[in-house]
Amino acid sequence: MKIITCINSCSLFIYILFILSGEAKEITINLNNNCKFHIWPAIASNTGEVIARGGFHLRSGKTKSIQLPGTWSGRIWARTGCDFSTDSYPACETGDCDGQLECNGKIGTPPVTLVELNLQSNKDKPSFYDVSLVDGYNLAVSVSTKPVKSRSCVIGGCVKELKNKCPDELQLVNKKKEVVACRSACLAFKEDKYCCVNEYGSPDKCQPTKYSKTFKEACPSYFSYAFDSPSPLVNCHSDEYEVTFCPSKRDSIDHDQLQYNYVQEDMGMVE
């Protein structure tokens, strides 16, 4: 009997430690569609684990909440201009994943605005997130904790619509000749100096270009190229996060003037 009691007590003790460690706690992500049109958000884990079937339809003005494991890293993006009623490929004008509604872990086709997350439910561990234009842009997006713990935990949207500022050589147009996305210089030209690889694979060698400056002026809170500095990476722990596509102008003004001042500096650009 003493052995059985010990086993039960030990099991309960281990269970309590497990709960207190925070590892069992899920993280909630609220995906909000503030756009005036339908979008098809998609999510892909870095480990290959499928979350929310990898993608779904989200009407204008609607929100969908998804649950993530207590430790999770991956990316979220919005697909636009989708039509899944036929077998046409691609099914979406931007962010398509093999023509499927449910991406099931597949990565979307760039150019697309990426929300990148590396989250921990354990408060003793860091939780990082950022918005990246390294592969291009299709929609503005904001990210924050819920509730907002400080202004430094908010990644605002863009201060200008980048598709309206996109250079001709970077534009992605649909069948109606409308600009639906803006490629990054790396994606468009596939040159080392734009992709920050090989001899340009370090911050001192890979400098801002006229193209990354255009991205930065429109969206100062995002990564405009691989070695963007100061880093737009945010570290804020929370049990719940808000990801809003097409955020309001109020949400688009970021946490302070630092990013704006950075944009205005004379940054020894390369052509």
Buried (B, 14 or more C-beta within 10 A) or exposed (E): EEEEEEEEEEEEEEEEEEEEEBBEBEBBBBBBBBBEEBBBBBBBBEEEEBBBBBBBBBEEEEBBEBEBBBBBBBBBBBBBBBEBEEEEEBBBBBBBBEBBBBBBBBBBBBBBBBBBBBBBBBEEBEBBBBBBBBBBBBBBBBBBBBEEEEEEBBBBBBBBBBBEBBEEEBBBEEEEEEBBBBBBBBBBBEEBBBBBBEEBEEEEEBBBBEBBBBBBBBBBBBBBBBBBEEEBBBEBBBBBBBBBBBBEEEBBBBBEEEBBEBBEEEBEEBE
